[in-house]
Amino acid sequence: MALSIRLARFGAKKKPFYRVVTADKRAPRDGAFIEKLGHYNPQTKDFTLDQARYDSWVNEGAKPSDTVARLVRQYRRTQASA
């Protein structure tokens, strides 16, 4: 099974809110997922992530989407400087 770590959209119209999830690559964007790893609010730039679980899924072969990879890089950069 091909796994991906990607964003699943939630929230109201014009007020998006995303969950960072691990899901089967063939599943719909907002469909079933295996595990919730964090969330991202683009309006407030609030991003949280369970780094241990994220690293675990990547080690098991899950591929993060380009957007999730960028958000994780930024998150880790801010965590390192804090």
Secondary structure in CASP SS format (residue, H / E / C, confidence):
PFRMAT SS
TARGET T0000
AUTHOR 0000-0000-0000
METHOD secondary structure of the structure
MODEL  1
M C 1.00
A C 1.00
L E 1.00
S E 1.00
I E 1.00
R E 1.00
L E 1.00
A E 1.00
R E 1.00
F E 1.00
G E 1.00
A E 1.00
K C 1.00
K C 1.00
K E 1.00
P E 1.00
F E 1.00
Y E 1.00
R E 1.00
V E 1.00
V E 1.00
T E 1.00
A E 1.00
D E 1.00
K C 1.00
R C 1.00
A C 1.00
P C 1.00
R C 1.00
D C 1.00
G C 1.00
A C 1.00
F C 1.00
I C 1.00
E E 1.00
K E 1.00
L E 1.00
G E 1.00
H E 1.00
Y E 1.00
N E 1.00
P C 1.00
Q C 1.00
T C 1.00
K C 1.00
D E 1.00
F E 1.00
T E 1.00
L E 1.00
D C 1.00
Q H 1.00
A H 1.00
R H 1.00
Y H 1.00
D H 1.00
S H 1.00
W H 1.00
V H 1.00
N H 1.00
E C 1.00
G C 1.00
A C 1.00
K E 1.00
P E 1.00
S C 1.00
D H 1.00
T H 1.00
V H 1.00
A H 1.00
R H 1.00
L H 1.00
V H 1.00
R H 1.00
Q H 1.00
Y H 1.00
R H 1.00
R H 1.00
T H 1.00
Q H 1.00
A H 1.00
S H 1.00
A C 1.00
END
